[in-house]
Amino acid sequence: MPDFGIMRGFNEKLFGDKLVAGQLPTQLGLIGSQAVGLLLDRYPNAAAAYSVRKLRGAYTGSAIRVRRSSDNAETDIGFSGANLDTSALTSFCGASNGFVTTWYDQSGNGINATQTTAARQPQIVSSGSVILTNTKPSMTFSGLSNYFQFSSNFASFNNTSIFNVVAPSTYGGAAENARFYDLYDGTYHIQYLRDSGTGLLHTKNTLWQSNLDATRYTTQNAPTAQFLSSVLALSSSSDLYFNNLVQSKTSSLNVGSAGTIGVIGQRADILPITQFLGNYQELIVYQSNQSTNLTGINSNINTYYGIY
């Protein structure tokens, strides 16, 4: 016969003072949502971090700020456990549409991604329903004018590691060479883009100086589906990974060191043009070489989103 006293003692250690009637299922649900661990607790010191999930235990701010279409009122939306608080989101929006005005930086550096022009704000709620990609909330970029700009610049981007979760859509016309993101210091770009100029679907990572990009990029076929890109733009090489599989390694790069502006869903130095078309869920930027943590970071992201 089981010793219920021992079992209760174990459960109290596990759940603490939450072991009361009606609360255990809630605690189990919270543990389930955080089973993969918070990314920035495991791999800290990001320069900027944007996501529809909670990334850092010490972060006490919101995930996004949302404007509803019915009256243009705005509110901050936080987290429920490790996930975006979709109940608060739908309660605020009602039957209307919801658009993101600010994607908050969870790194602690306060480099929020913002868009004050209503027509350029990505959409996260459609007629009262949260937009989902592979069961997780996501923001839709229209390919016409939607983008975020970082609220402040990085000091440099010498040795930069970037992790990005997107679900691109088919391109054409004005969306040719649409950027998922772009970091730009006035001379050099680090960007991930998609080129449909020939009607084919490609992704490219580019680290380039004016008129020198032809030797600095790689192209691989990419489906119109959710994927994880990982870029190591280092002083010695530029390595591109697609769903944790290496696509290219380019050596002897010279990356910039000036103050760097950042844009999500757009080219940084020409606004607005060449916008991203598709859904967005996460962007993490490290101003450091994360090659030794690459597999772990990719695994954490993939476990949460179920990408590959």
Buried (B, 14 or more C-beta within 10 A) or exposed (E): EEEEEEEEEEBEEEBEEEBEEEEEEEBEEBEEBBEBBBBBBBBEEBBBBBBBBBBBEEBEBBBBBBBBBEEEEBBBBBBBBBBBBBEBBBEBBBEBBBBBBBBBBBBBBEBBBBBEEEEBBBBBBEEEEBBBBBEBBBBBBBBEBBBBBBBEBBEBBBBBBBBBBBBBBEBEEBBBBBBBBBBBBEEBBBBBBBBBEEEEBBBBBBBBBEEEBEEBBBBEEBEBBBBBBBBBBBEEBBBBBBBBEEBBEBEEBEBBEBEBBBBBBBBBEEBBBBBBBBBBBBBBBBBBBBBEBBEBBBEBBBEBBEBE
